[in-house]
Amino acid sequence: MRRDVFQAIADPTRRAIINMIATQSLNLNAVAENFDVSRPAISKHIKILTECGLIVIKQQGRERYCEAQLQKLNEVSGWVEQYRQFWEQKLDSLETYLHELQSKKNVQNKKRTNARRK
């Protein structure tokens, strides 16, 4: 079964694994040592990350090393970007509305102050 990158980042353990190997490749034991779960559980996470295309396993002698392939995260970035633009527009509209309310309030306060002086 082919998985997508969103499935990979849905789990906090997998996100932690991605963070760990983003800067350096690590062997499977080194990855597993950083978690309080079984080695088979980490292997399952590694398998999912591999199926999603976020890591590759490279054999070096007797060791297997995980290397990050973070280009697939561009899919997530592109998807999030459309919502960032949406919310920026909404927040800009809210800011404009609040400025208008504040301006009206200031005008009303000036009118009251002038009326009291008369």
N, C-alpha and C positions, 0 to 999 in steps of 0.2 A: 504494500500500500504506500502510495506517495503522499507524504505529509507536506503541509505548507509551513512557512516561517512563523505564522501566527500561532500555530500549535506549539512550536518550539519555545517561544518566549512566554507562553501562557503559564508556565510552571516556574516558580522562584528558584528551584534547584538548577534547572536548565539555564536560567538567566545567570546564576552564579557561576556555573561551569563556563559559559560563554565569556564572562568577565575574566575568569582566571586564565583562559587560554588565548584571550585577545592579544596579549602582549608577548606571550612565549608559549611554545608548544610544550606540553607536559605528557608524560606517559600515563597510562590508565591508573596505575597504582598511586601516583602523585595526585591525580584528580580525586580519587576515592578517599585518600587520607584527609581531605579537607571537609568531609561531611560525616555526620553521625547517622548514616544509613548504610545498608549492606553494599558490598561490592556488586552483587547482581543488580541492585536497584540503580546504582550509578551506571552500570553497563547498559541498562535499559534506557536511561536518559541519554547516554552517548549515542546509542542506536537511533533514537528519535532525532537528535541533533544532526546525525549523519544523513538520515533519510530526508531531512529538511534542507540539506545542503549548507548548513552553517559550520560544520566541521568536516574534516577529512582525517582518516586514520592512516598514518604512514608507518610502515614497518622499518625499524632500524635495528638490525641484528635480531635479538630475541625480544626486544621491546616494541610496543606499539605506542605511537605518539599521536596525540590529538592536536590538530592545527586548525585555527579559526579561518573560516572563509566568510567574512562579514559582508560581502557584497549583497547577499540576499536580504540583509536588513534594510536595504534601500526600498524594498517593497513596503516595509512597515513605515518608513519615513515618508514615502509618497502618500500612503493612505492617511497618515496622521496630518500631513500638511494640508489636505483639503479641509479638515476640520479646524485646524489652526486658523486658516483664513476665514472660515465661517464665523468662528468665535471672535476673532479680531474685529470683524465688521459689526457684529452684535455689540461688542463692548464699546466700539467707537460711537455707535448710535446712542448707547446708554450715556456715555460721557457728554455727548452733544445735548441730549435731553436734560441731564442734570445741570449743565451750564445754563441752559435756557431757564430752568426752574430757579436757579440761584439768581439770575439776572432779574427775573420777575419779582422775586422776593426782595431784592435790593431796591428796586423801583418802588415797591409798595412801602417799604420801610422809610424811604426818603419822603414819600407823600405823607405818611403819618407824622414824621418828625416836623415837616413844614406846616402841617395842619395844627399841630400842638403849639408851635411858635406864634401863630396868628391869633 
